[in-house]
Amino acid sequence: MQLILVEEDKRGRVTSIFMTTFLGILPFGNLFFGGLANYIGVANALLFGGVCCILGAYFFAKQLSSIRKVVNPIY
């Protein structure tokens, strides 16, 4: 996506913002799932995380056709 949507002279900025948000949000996710595991149990917290991943994959799969329309002219 970075190659497609971002101008060449701005790619470093986009990469730095991505890494800052990714590394900055990761501890909050760990804290959330740690608290969730403490509240509902480890197995249920892992089940919740797995269901969230499956739902995210489903919504991503629904968007693939529109992503292909954007990517195909470039590649």
C-alpha atoms as one frame of an Amber mdcrd trajectory, in Angstrom:
protein
   0.000   0.000   0.000   2.883   2.333   0.683   4.120   1.974  -2.899   0.669
   2.675  -4.296  -0.723   5.505  -2.217   2.304   7.541  -1.146   4.562   9.748
  -3.220   8.149   8.564  -3.410   9.610  11.468  -1.437   7.172  10.869   1.478
   7.698   7.123   2.004  10.157   7.557   4.853   7.669   9.719   6.721   4.902
   7.186   6.241   7.157   4.374   7.429   8.133   6.305  10.556   4.488   7.081
  11.387   3.564   3.426  10.853   6.350   2.202  13.131   5.543   4.783  15.803
   1.867   3.834  15.877   2.572   0.107  15.706   5.151   0.112  18.478   3.195
   2.655  20.510  -0.135   0.816  20.423   1.338  -2.649  21.102   1.766  -2.122
  24.880  -1.871  -0.994  25.166  -3.017  -4.166  23.422  -0.895  -6.241  25.772
  -2.378  -4.423  28.749  -5.910  -4.916  27.400  -5.515  -8.642  26.789  -3.737
  -9.105  30.108  -6.647  -7.482  31.910  -9.125  -9.430  29.828  -7.338 -12.699
  30.648  -7.380 -11.777  34.330 -11.110 -11.063  34.153 -12.448 -13.895  31.935
  -9.558 -16.364  31.898  -6.698 -17.027  29.533  -8.540 -19.499  27.304 -11.495
 -17.157  26.806  -9.199 -14.194  26.126  -7.379 -16.226  23.465 -10.742 -17.262
  22.006 -11.783 -13.605  21.886  -8.537 -12.674  20.139  -8.987 -15.494  17.628
 -12.557 -14.424  16.867 -11.364 -10.841  16.350  -8.688 -12.088  13.927 -11.232
 -14.142  11.976 -13.603 -11.171  11.762 -10.773  -8.918  10.610  -9.783 -11.442
   7.933 -13.394 -11.652   6.771 -13.748  -7.888   6.416 -10.381  -7.696   4.653
 -11.444 -10.450   2.241 -14.614  -8.489   1.449 -12.450  -5.492   0.449 -10.080
  -7.446  -1.814 -11.999  -6.671  -4.996 -11.763  -2.915  -4.428  -8.078  -3.242
  -3.482  -7.411  -5.151  -6.710  -9.065  -2.372  -8.736  -6.622   0.133  -7.251
  -3.527  -2.088  -7.500  -3.990  -3.632 -10.972  -3.367  -0.462 -13.015  -0.110
   0.124 -11.147   1.217  -3.417 -11.357
